Amino acid sequence: MQVNPQEVSAEKATTAATDLRLVSVEQLQKIHRELDACQKVIWLAGCRPRVPNGFDPAYVTGAQEQLKVIEKLLVQTDAAKPEPAPITCEQIQEQMTGGGCPTAGSLGECAAIWRSDNRWIAALYIWDVNFNDSTAVANWFHKLGAVDVFIGHTLYDTYNGDRNGEVPEGGARQWLVEFSVKEVPHA
């Protein structure tokens, strides 16, 4: 029995979406391990014509082909893992709180850092109504390795509820700090 892998991509999908299932990387690794063990056992038990009543050698070659398909998928999964942020919220938090968790009296907090193309964006929430030193904030990022730093104050955000530069709960101000860690061409 020869198994022919079907190419499944957005452009060439041959299976109806209702027939597709998501498989975790962990489950795919387990399937790979079991399939690899089975094909080795079949091979060791004997295949025709070497063993007259042995297994059809197509079981082994079919399994080997499917193992290669799974290995390609696993490599793609490894490549798709996001690279870690070059600057962490913890590092920025240290600047905003002196090293502890954000508490009353802190300058604010770093809520998240995410990648957007070849740049990173950090969402800072400034709690101290008297703090407006964007140069100091830019220097935090420069000292941690950022090359280009752009800081914007969110004035209005449909989803977050920002109005006139403040978040509804408590009046914090969201500053979005966009940065890169290597020279990026500008449009």
Contacts in CASP RR format, 6 or more apart in sequence:
PFRMAT RR
TARGET T0000
AUTHOR 0000-0000-0000
METHOD contacts of the structure
MODEL  1
MQVNPQEVSAEKATTAATDLRLVSVEQLQKIHRELDACQKVIWLAGCRPR
VPNGFDPAYVTGAQEQLKVIEKLLVQTDAAKPEPAPITCEQIQEQMTGGG
CPTAGSLGECAAIWRSDNRWIAALYIWDVNFNDSTAVANWFHKLGAVDVF
IGHTLYDTYNGDRNGEVPEGGARQWLVEFSVKEVPHA
1 56 0 8 1.000
1 58 0 8 1.000
1 59 0 8 1.000
1 62 0 8 1.000
2 58 0 8 1.000
2 61 0 8 1.000
2 62 0 8 1.000
3 62 0 8 1.000
3 63 0 8 1.000
3 65 0 8 1.000
3 66 0 8 1.000
5 65 0 8 1.000
5 66 0 8 1.000
5 69 0 8 1.000
6 14 0 8 1.000
6 15 0 8 1.000
7 14 0 8 1.000
8 14 0 8 1.000
8 15 0 8 1.000
8 20 0 8 1.000
23 31 0 8 1.000
25 74 0 8 1.000
25 77 0 8 1.000
28 70 0 8 1.000
28 73 0 8 1.000
28 74 0 8 1.000
28 77 0 8 1.000
29 74 0 8 1.000
31 70 0 8 1.000
32 67 0 8 1.000
32 70 0 8 1.000
32 71 0 8 1.000
32 74 0 8 1.000
35 63 0 8 1.000
35 66 0 8 1.000
35 67 0 8 1.000
35 70 0 8 1.000
36 63 0 8 1.000
36 67 0 8 1.000
38 63 0 8 1.000
39 59 0 8 1.000
39 60 0 8 1.000
39 62 0 8 1.000
39 63 0 8 1.000
39 64 0 8 1.000
39 67 0 8 1.000
42 55 0 8 1.000
42 59 0 8 1.000
42 60 0 8 1.000
42 63 0 8 1.000
43 60 0 8 1.000
45 51 0 8 1.000
45 54 0 8 1.000
45 55 0 8 1.000
46 54 0 8 1.000
46 55 0 8 1.000
47 54 0 8 1.000
47 55 0 8 1.000
47 56 0 8 1.000
47 57 0 8 1.000
47 59 0 8 1.000
47 60 0 8 1.000
48 54 0 8 1.000
48 55 0 8 1.000
48 56 0 8 1.000
48 57 0 8 1.000
82 115 0 8 1.000
83 115 0 8 1.000
85 113 0 8 1.000
85 114 0 8 1.000
85 115 0 8 1.000
85 120 0 8 1.000
86 120 0 8 1.000
86 144 0 8 1.000
86 145 0 8 1.000
86 146 0 8 1.000
86 181 0 8 1.000
87 113 0 8 1.000
87 120 0 8 1.000
87 122 0 8 1.000
87 141 0 8 1.000
87 144 0 8 1.000
87 145 0 8 1.000
87 146 0 8 1.000
87 179 0 8 1.000
87 181 0 8 1.000
88 113 0 8 1.000
89 110 0 8 1.000
89 111 0 8 1.000
89 112 0 8 1.000
89 113 0 8 1.000
89 122 0 8 1.000
91 144 0 8 1.000
92 110 0 8 1.000
92 113 0 8 1.000
92 122 0 8 1.000
92 124 0 8 1.000
92 140 0 8 1.000
92 141 0 8 1.000
92 144 0 8 1.000
93 99 0 8 1.000
93 100 0 8 1.000
93 101 0 8 1.000
93 102 0 8 1.000
93 109 0 8 1.000
93 110 0 8 1.000
94 100 0 8 1.000
95 107 0 8 1.000
95 137 0 8 1.000
95 140 0 8 1.000
96 102 0 8 1.000
96 106 0 8 1.000
96 107 0 8 1.000
96 108 0 8 1.000
96 109 0 8 1.000
96 110 0 8 1.000
96 124 0 8 1.000
97 103 0 8 1.000
97 106 0 8 1.000
97 107 0 8 1.000
97 108 0 8 1.000
97 109 0 8 1.000
98 106 0 8 1.000
102 108 0 8 1.000
102 109 0 8 1.000
102 127 0 8 1.000
105 127 0 8 1.000
105 128 0 8 1.000
106 127 0 8 1.000
106 128 0 8 1.000
107 126 0 8 1.000
107 127 0 8 1.000
107 128 0 8 1.000
107 131 0 8 1.000
108 124 0 8 1.000
108 125 0 8 1.000
108 126 0 8 1.000
108 127 0 8 1.000
108 128 0 8 1.000
108 172 0 8 1.000
109 124 0 8 1.000
109 125 0 8 1.000
109 127 0 8 1.000
110 122 0 8 1.000
110 123 0 8 1.000
110 124 0 8 1.000
111 123 0 8 1.000
111 124 0 8 1.000
111 125 0 8 1.000
112 122 0 8 1.000
112 123 0 8 1.000
113 120 0 8 1.000
113 121 0 8 1.000
113 122 0 8 1.000
113 123 0 8 1.000
114 120 0 8 1.000
114 121 0 8 1.000
115 121 0 8 1.000
116 178 0 8 1.000
118 180 0 8 1.000
118 184 0 8 1.000
119 148 0 8 1.000
119 178 0 8 1.000
119 179 0 8 1.000
119 180 0 8 1.000
119 184 0 8 1.000
120 178 0 8 1.000
120 179 0 8 1.000
120 180 0 8 1.000
120 181 0 8 1.000
121 176 0 8 1.000
121 177 0 8 1.000
121 178 0 8 1.000
121 179 0 8 1.000
122 141 0 8 1.000
122 176 0 8 1.000
122 177 0 8 1.000
122 179 0 8 1.000
123 174 0 8 1.000
123 175 0 8 1.000
123 176 0 8 1.000
124 137 0 8 1.000
124 174 0 8 1.000
124 175 0 8 1.000
124 176 0 8 1.000
124 177 0 8 1.000
125 167 0 8 1.000
125 172 0 8 1.000
125 173 0 8 1.000
125 174 0 8 1.000
125 175 0 8 1.000
126 172 0 8 1.000
126 173 0 8 1.000
126 174 0 8 1.000
126 175 0 8 1.000
127 171 0 8 1.000
127 172 0 8 1.000
129 171 0 8 1.000
134 151 0 8 1.000
134 152 0 8 1.000
134 175 0 8 1.000
137 151 0 8 1.000
137 175 0 8 1.000
137 177 0 8 1.000
138 149 0 8 1.000
138 151 0 8 1.000
138 177 0 8 1.000
141 149 0 8 1.000
141 177 0 8 1.000
141 179 0 8 1.000
142 149 0 8 1.000
145 181 0 8 1.000
146 179 0 8 1.000
146 180 0 8 1.000
146 181 0 8 1.000
147 179 0 8 1.000
147 180 0 8 1.000
147 181 0 8 1.000
147 182 0 8 1.000
147 183 0 8 1.000
147 184 0 8 1.000
148 178 0 8 1.000
148 179 0 8 1.000
148 180 0 8 1.000
148 183 0 8 1.000
148 184 0 8 1.000
149 177 0 8 1.000
149 178 0 8 1.000
149 179 0 8 1.000
150 177 0 8 1.000
150 178 0 8 1.000
150 179 0 8 1.000
151 175 0 8 1.000
151 176 0 8 1.000
151 177 0 8 1.000
151 178 0 8 1.000
152 175 0 8 1.000
152 176 0 8 1.000
152 177 0 8 1.000
152 178 0 8 1.000
153 165 0 8 1.000
153 173 0 8 1.000
153 174 0 8 1.000
153 175 0 8 1.000
154 160 0 8 1.000
154 162 0 8 1.000
154 165 0 8 1.000
154 173 0 8 1.000
154 174 0 8 1.000
154 175 0 8 1.000
154 176 0 8 1.000
155 162 0 8 1.000
155 164 0 8 1.000
155 165 0 8 1.000
156 162 0 8 1.000
156 163 0 8 1.000
156 164 0 8 1.000
156 165 0 8 1.000
157 174 0 8 1.000
160 167 0 8 1.000
160 174 0 8 1.000
161 167 0 8 1.000
161 168 0 8 1.000
162 168 0 8 1.000
162 174 0 8 1.000
165 173 0 8 1.000
165 174 0 8 1.000
166 172 0 8 1.000
166 173 0 8 1.000
167 173 0 8 1.000
167 174 0 8 1.000
END
